[in-house]
Amino acid sequence: MHGPPMATRIDGINPAELTRQITVIQMQLFDRAKAKTEALAAARTSCRKCPSR
């Protein structure tokens, strides 16, 4: 069995709840990307301070 037909699933979607869920996931992604971006930026900055090879 594969679950309810697609039309039933679509009819059961609450647009406001879907928007809330998307927003939560986006914020989680932004937080993860921010940490990685800041780490990469810090690595570049510290590398500029390194003596030339």
N, CA, C and O atoms as a printed pandas DataFrame, in Angstrom:
     atom_number atom_name residue_name chain_id  residue_number  x_coord  y_coord  z_coord
0              1         N          MET        A               1    0.837   -1.171    0.000
1              2        CA          MET        A               1    0.000    0.000    0.000
2              3         C          MET        A               1    0.888    1.243    0.000
3              4         O          MET        A               1    1.918    1.264    0.675
4              5         N          HIS        A               2    0.509    2.265   -0.737
5              6        CA          HIS        A               2    1.334    3.442   -0.918
6              7         C          HIS        A               2    0.814    4.675   -0.202
7              8         O          HIS        A               2    1.414    5.740   -0.347
8              9         N          GLY        A               3   -0.247    4.596    0.550
9             10        CA          GLY        A               3   -0.795    5.759    1.236
10            11         C          GLY        A               3   -1.977    6.335    0.484
11            12         O          GLY        A               3   -2.417    5.789   -0.527
12            13         N          PRO        A               4   -2.483    7.446    0.993
13            14        CA          PRO        A               4   -3.680    8.046    0.384
14            15         C          PRO        A               4   -3.379    8.614   -1.000
15            16         O          PRO        A               4   -2.235    8.948   -1.308
16            17         N          PRO        A               5   -4.414    8.721   -1.829
17            18        CA          PRO        A               5   -4.225    9.313   -3.156
18            19         C          PRO        A               5   -3.714   10.751   -3.035
19            20         O          PRO        A               5   -3.945   11.416   -2.026
20            21         N          MET        A               6   -3.035   11.211   -4.051
21            22        CA          MET        A               6   -2.419   12.535   -4.028
22            23         C          MET        A               6   -3.441   13.635   -3.748
23            24         O          MET        A               6   -3.149   14.551   -2.979
24            25         N          ALA        A               7   -4.615   13.573   -4.342
25            26        CA          ALA        A               7   -5.632   14.609   -4.134
26            27         C          ALA        A               7   -6.019   14.697   -2.664
27            28         O          ALA        A               7   -6.239   15.794   -2.149
28            29         N          THR        A               8   -6.104   13.565   -1.985
29            30        CA          THR        A               8   -6.444   13.555   -0.562
30            31         C          THR        A               8   -5.335   14.208    0.247
31            32         O          THR        A               8   -5.608   14.971    1.174
32            33         N          ARG        A               9   -4.103   13.916   -0.093
33            34        CA          ARG        A               9   -2.972   14.524    0.616
34            35         C          ARG        A               9   -2.951   16.033    0.402
35            36         O          ARG        A               9   -2.718   16.789    1.345
36            37         N          ILE        A              10   -3.190   16.473   -0.822
37            38        CA          ILE        A              10   -3.180   17.908   -1.120
38            39         C          ILE        A              10   -4.303   18.610   -0.377
39            40         O          ILE        A              10   -4.094   19.682    0.191
40            41         N          ASP        A              11   -5.490   18.022   -0.373
41            42        CA          ASP        A              11   -6.630   18.620    0.326
42            43         C          ASP        A              11   -6.373   18.735    1.824
43            44         O          ASP        A              11   -6.926   19.620    2.477
44            45         N          GLY        A              12   -5.553   17.867    2.368
45            46        CA          GLY        A              12   -5.289   17.859    3.802
46            47         C          GLY        A              12   -4.201   18.832    4.231
47            48         O          GLY        A              12   -3.927   18.952    5.425
48            49         N          ILE        A              13   -3.579   19.526    3.294
49            50        CA          ILE        A              13   -2.493   20.446    3.634
50            51         C          ILE        A              13   -3.063   21.766    4.141
51            52         O          ILE        A              13   -3.924   22.378    3.508
52            53         N          ASN        A              14   -2.565   22.183    5.291
53            54        CA          ASN        A              14   -2.931   23.479    5.859
54            55         C          ASN        A              14   -1.831   24.457    5.432
55            56         O          ASN        A              14   -0.702   24.341    5.908
56            57         N          PRO        A              15   -2.128   25.412    4.555
57            58        CA          PRO        A              15   -1.095   26.322    4.047
58            59         C          PRO        A              15   -0.351   27.079    5.149
59            60         O          PRO        A              15    0.860   27.278    5.045
60            61         N          ALA        A              16   -1.044   27.497    6.187
61            62        CA          ALA        A              16   -0.387   28.232    7.271
62            63         C          ALA        A              16    0.610   27.336    8.011
63            64         O          ALA        A              16    1.722   27.760    8.328
64            65         N          GLU        A              17    0.203   26.105    8.280
65            66        CA          GLU        A              17    1.100   25.173    8.969
66            67         C          GLU        A              17    2.285   24.821    8.085
67            68         O          GLU        A              17    3.412   24.728    8.572
68            69         N          LEU        A              18    2.054   24.628    6.819
69            70        CA          LEU        A              18    3.136   24.332    5.884
70            71         C          LEU        A              18    4.139   25.487    5.858
71            72         O          LEU        A              18    5.349   25.258    5.860
72            73         N          THR        A              19    3.650   26.706    5.836
73            74        CA          THR        A              19    4.523   27.886    5.854
74            75         C          THR        A              19    5.350   27.928    7.136
75            76         O          THR        A              19    6.542   28.232    7.098
76            77         N          ARG        A              20    4.725   27.625    8.262
77            78        CA          ARG        A              20    5.463   27.604    9.537
78            79         C          ARG        A              20    6.566   26.555    9.506
79            80         O          ARG        A              20    7.689   26.813    9.939
80            81         N          GLN        A              21    6.248   25.386    8.999
81            82        CA          GLN        A              21    7.245   24.316    8.942
82            83         C          GLN        A              21    8.405   24.694    8.020
83            84         O          GLN        A              21    9.564   24.433    8.344
84            85         N          ILE        A              22    8.107   25.295    6.896
85            86        CA          ILE        A              22    9.149   25.727    5.964
86            87         C          ILE        A              22   10.041   26.780    6.622
87            88         O          ILE        A              22   11.262   26.740    6.474
88            89         N          THR        A              23    9.438   27.712    7.342
89            90        CA          THR        A              23   10.201   28.759    8.017
90            91         C          THR        A              23   11.144   28.172    9.057
91            92         O          THR        A              23   12.294   28.599    9.161
92            93         N          VAL        A              24   10.673   27.207    9.820
93            94        CA          VAL        A              24   11.520   26.558   10.828
94            95         C          VAL        A              24   12.712   25.883   10.160
95            96         O          VAL        A              24   13.845   26.026   10.621
96            97         N          ILE        A              25   12.467   25.160    9.094
97            98        CA          ILE        A              25   13.547   24.459    8.394
98            99         C          ILE        A              25   14.530   25.460    7.783
99           100         O          ILE        A              25   15.741   25.247    7.842
100          101         N          GLN        A              26   14.026   26.544    7.201
101          102        CA          GLN        A              26   14.906   27.567    6.631
102          103         C          GLN        A              26   15.810   28.166    7.704
103          104         O          GLN        A              26   17.002   28.362    7.471
104          105         N          MET        A              27   15.254   28.455    8.870
105          106        CA          MET        A              27   16.070   29.037    9.936
106          107         C          MET        A              27   17.157   28.060   10.391
107          108         O          MET        A              27   18.278   28.473   10.688
108          109         N          GLN        A              28   16.830   26.772   10.444
109          110        CA          GLN        A              28   17.832   25.771   10.801
110          111         C          GLN        A              28   18.954   25.754    9.764
111          112         O          GLN        A              28   20.131   25.675   10.115
112          113         N          LEU        A              29   18.587   25.827    8.500
113          114        CA          LEU        A              29   19.589   25.838    7.434
114          115         C          LEU        A              29   20.443   27.100    7.494
115          116         O          LEU        A              29   21.661   27.033    7.328
116          117         N          PHE        A              30   19.814   28.252    7.731
117          118        CA          PHE        A              30   20.560   29.504    7.848
118          119         C          PHE        A              30   21.556   29.433    8.998
119          120         O          PHE        A              30   22.699   29.867    8.857
120          121         N          ASP        A              31   21.129   28.884   10.144
121          122        CA          ASP        A              31   22.014   28.774   11.303
122          123         C          ASP        A              31   23.216   27.885   10.995
123          124         O          ASP        A              31   24.345   28.218   11.355
124          125         N          ARG        A              32   22.979   26.781   10.345
125          126        CA          ARG        A              32   24.089   25.880    9.991
126          127         C          ARG        A              32   25.028   26.523    8.982
127          128         O          ARG        A              32   26.248   26.407    9.100
128          129         N          ALA        A              33   24.466   27.194    8.001
129          130        CA          ALA        A              33   25.296   27.849    6.988
130          131         C          ALA        A              33   26.085   28.998    7.604
131          132         O          ALA        A              33   27.238   29.223    7.235
132          133         N          LYS        A              34   25.480   29.725    8.536
133          134        CA          LYS        A              34   26.157   30.858    9.170
134          135         C          LYS        A              34   27.405   30.386    9.898
135          136         O          LYS        A              34   28.469   30.987    9.751
136          137         N          ALA        A              35   27.292   29.332   10.669
137          138        CA          ALA        A              35   28.437   28.814   11.412
138          139         C          ALA        A              35   29.561   28.405   10.459
139          140         O          ALA        A              35   30.729   28.708   10.707
140          141         N          LYS        A              36   29.216   27.731    9.391
141          142        CA          LYS        A              36   30.229   27.290    8.430
142          143         C          LYS        A              36   30.844   28.487    7.712
143          144         O          LYS        A              36   32.057   28.534    7.511
144          145         N          THR        A              37   30.016   29.452    7.325
145          146        CA          THR        A              37   30.512   30.646    6.642
146          147         C          THR        A              37   31.463   31.429    7.548
147          148         O          THR        A              37   32.520   31.879    7.104
148          149         N          GLU        A              38   31.085   31.590    8.811
149          150        CA          GLU        A              38   31.946   32.314    9.751
150          151         C          GLU        A              38   33.274   31.584    9.950
151          152         O          GLU        A              38   34.321   32.225   10.046
152          153         N          ALA        A              39   33.243   30.261   10.011
153          154        CA          ALA        A              39   34.471   29.489   10.167
154          155         C          ALA        A              39   35.371   29.648    8.945
155          156         O          ALA        A              39   36.585   29.798    9.082
156          157         N          LEU        A              40   34.784   29.615    7.755
157          158        CA          LEU        A              40   35.574   29.798    6.538
158          159         C          LEU        A              40   36.163   31.201    6.470
159          160         O          LEU        A              40   37.315   31.371    6.072
160          161         N          ALA        A              41   35.387   32.199    6.852
161          162        CA          ALA        A              41   35.865   33.581    6.845
162          163         C          ALA        A              41   37.012   33.750    7.843
163          164         O          ALA        A              41   37.997   34.424    7.544
164          165         N          ALA        A              42   36.891   33.149    9.015
165          166        CA          ALA        A              42   37.948   33.234   10.019
166          167         C          ALA        A              42   39.219   32.553    9.516
167          168         O          ALA        A              42   40.322   33.046    9.750
168          169         N          ALA        A              43   39.068   31.438    8.837
169          170        CA          ALA        A              43   40.237   30.733    8.304
170          171         C          ALA        A              43   40.935   31.575    7.246
171          172         O          ALA        A              43   42.164   31.619    7.202
172          173         N          ARG        A              44   40.168   32.238    6.400
173          174        CA          ARG        A              44   40.769   33.105    5.378
174          175         C          ARG        A              44   41.489   34.278    6.009
175          176         O          ARG        A              44   42.585   34.645    5.585
176          177         N          THR        A              45   40.875   34.866    7.022
177          178        CA          THR        A              45   41.473   36.019    7.698
178          179         C          THR        A              45   42.779   35.626    8.375
179          180         O          THR        A              45   43.777   36.339    8.267
180          181         N          SER        A              46   42.776   34.496    9.071
181          182        CA          SER        A              46   43.991   34.074    9.764
182          183         C          SER        A              46   45.071   33.672    8.762
183          184         O          SER        A              46   46.259   33.816    9.050
184          185         N          CYS        A              47   44.685   33.181    7.615
185          186        CA          CYS        A              47   45.659   32.780    6.604
186          187         C          CYS        A              47   46.369   34.009    6.026
187          188         O          CYS        A              47   47.546   33.944    5.672
188          189         N          ARG        A              48   45.653   35.114    5.935
189          190        CA          ARG        A              48   46.273   36.349    5.418
190          191         C          ARG        A              48   47.362   36.851    6.352
191          192         O          ARG        A              48   48.286   37.546    5.928
192          193         N          LYS        A              49   47.247   36.495    7.626
193          194        CA          LYS        A              49   48.231   36.927    8.603
194          195         C          LYS        A              49   49.455   36.004    8.616
195          196         O          LYS        A              49   50.476   36.324    9.224
196          197         N          CYS        A              50   49.340   34.869    7.944
197          198        CA          CYS        A              50   50.446   33.907    7.892
198          199         C          CYS        A              50   51.572   34.490    7.063
199          200         O          CYS        A              50   51.326   35.231    6.112
200          201         N          PRO        A              51   52.831   34.155    7.424
201          202        CA          PRO        A              51   53.947   34.605    6.593
202          203         C          PRO        A              51   53.895   33.957    5.216
203          204         O          PRO        A              51   53.369   32.855    5.063
204          205         N          SER        A              52   54.427   34.626    4.237
205          206        CA          SER        A              52   54.444   34.075    2.882
206          207         C          SER        A              52   55.307   32.844    2.841
207          208         O          SER        A              52   56.268   32.707    3.597
208          209         N          ARG        A              53   54.948   31.950    1.945
209          210        CA          ARG        A              53   55.721   30.695    1.807
210          211         C          ARG        A              53   56.837   30.873    0.833
211          212         O          ARG        A              53   57.594   29.936    0.583
